[in-house]
């Protein structure tokens, strides 16, 4: 082990070397001329053609004022916010720098340990943000020299006239005007504390953007002012959070174009190495992804709605390129200056049935098939839903496959899919698909996920749904939306390029079947107006409860467009049912939204190649309905029988017949009985009555009269002679009697008289009780109407002509 003397010597030698290097660096560092920061260059944003100007950043909004115009409490607030040892330190804070270095080395979020003097050196002399260790070392040395060369008040004055305060303002004078409408000299303590508190990130911590964070920083500054002795605790306790004025942007941002400008700004700050301050002061050339003709088309579609539309109706429209996620056109509102909140990226609305495709994808991924069938009747009680699930218009769809269920947006079918065990993993799978497709996780992250999410209960941004359906259009490849194509320095060199390589999140065969089902929405469902674009398209309508939002999100292989409409309440804090307009009884996704989509897409795709979708892949296996008991309905009235079968999960087919034992309208028989597959058809035979008619009673009539009577009643007649004690020619029996089928044959038995006795050659005997035959006399006519004679039956009229015994 080395001796302690050696270790001490090495440490002292290293310390001496560091001191020497620091001394050399200090001696060789000169205070440079101020950077041309005060003459900052403008950043210009162009449309996708690289020539048409979309907007600009810069033209620094600054007014230099002297230190005596800045109240002391304003200076104190800034010191309390940014550097509480400002008046004591030598331009740097070794403890602050050490703390930040230790934090950064541990891999935590990066921190800065810069004093006000260091920030002043960085902005006033370097003209850029310094974030590397070598640069920070140079900054620290320059800060020490500045602290020696300039008075503290001079440093603070220059600092306050230099830095960016947000709302397009540079320097404390314009900041006071932007936030409170007063010059810096009139700022009170509370107002000064708010402005000082948001210095690290002014646009993000502006009260209009993040009021909670702004108030947190305001409290931090006031507490710091107590610590440094510029406020008493009683004065601090009496402070009230100040109210800022409405920020009115430059008229360059008026109209829908301002939303595009703001999206460019947000993307540059969030994704590029350029800070907000540099964007406003350095000068860059930015080419966006916005196509001029397409932007004009989407603005026309959003604004050329029926004139009787409600004034508080909000419209959001955005078009994305499936190839890379580029935002090709966007309508975030009619005027950015009036309402700076972007309806596409910042407003939310319930998704309605546009959420159903996420359940469909999850179902197909888990082995389901478009050929699966479900009961699509209205009012079904489904596990996980507190109330019976209802279809739009209270419609019963019966046994329905998934293609028809998608086209007709059948709630009861999709509700069953979202909770079916063994095939679908439940509501969590729907959430997983939505997030993979592009919906923000915090918009759907309900714990635990609820079965009703399939019906679109989550509230989402329109850009979320556009991004998700754009993944469908790209056949399963997800791209993050972006609006900046390129960002370059004015003297050349690329700073930032938007877009990504994309990530496959869904299998192609699943996407092919999903697209096939969504095409049915256009071909035979609520999206039929979209057929007018004259090329294959797919999409989904959506309408939330009480018509508080109405959607249509659709795509072709080249372009995806989302349309959302919702009506803001008078206080601007909630959505209210959309007031019907344009001749519609109610506003649903299949009314104004799909027509706005169609108008825009027709123009946007004009002159482009017509590309077909992939063929259906037919993945998975159809569901096998369970075998369940078939209720017995024999003897029930027809309506009751059909209702009983349907409520048990069967379809009913009705046939009709007569039955002598079953009254009219009641079920005679059914097939099958016992058990059958759920959803199969049970055939019932319903009685039309007995089907019999009364047969006239002709016994005792003569044969001719009996035949006439039966034929008049619609029966055929057959007769036969029988021996009988009755008078010859009389009907002694008939079959059938009572009732018989119309047109059937009635057989009558006609008496041929009694049988002749055997001859008695020896003597003729007179039967007891009978008088002897009288002597023969001349024949006489029969009594009128009797019609009976002796002799040959045919000749005498015993049987009617044509009837033989």
Secondary structure by P-SEA (a helix, b strand, c coil): cccaaaaaaaaaaaaaaaaaaaaaaaaaccccccccccbbbbbbbbccccccccccccccbbbbbccccccaaaaaaaaacccccccccccccaaaaaaaaaaaaacccccccccaaaaaaaccccccccccaaaaaaaaaaaaaaaacccaaaaaaaaaaccccccccccaaaaaaaccccccccccaaaaaaaaaaccccccccccccaaaaaaaaaaaaaaaaaaccccaaaaaacccccccccccccccccaaaaaaaaaaaaaaccccccccccccbbbbbbccccaaaaaaaaaaaccccccccccbbbbbbbbbcccccccccccccccccccccccccccccccccaaaaaaaaaaaacccccccccccccccccccccccccccccccccccaaaaaaaccaaaaaaaaccccccccaaaaaaaaaaaccccccccccccccccccccccccaaaaaaaaaaaaacccccccccccccccccccccccccccccccccaaaaaaaaaaaaaaaacccccccccccccccbbbbbcccccccccccccccbbbbbbbbbbcccccccccccccccccccccccaaaaaaaaaaaaaacccccccccccccccccccccbbbbcccccccaaaaaaaaaaabbbbbbbbbbbccccccccccccccccccccbbbbbbbbccccbbbbcccccccaaaaaaaaaaabbbbbbbbbbccccccccccccccccccccbbbbbbbbcccccccccccccccccccccccccccccccccccccccccccccccccccccc
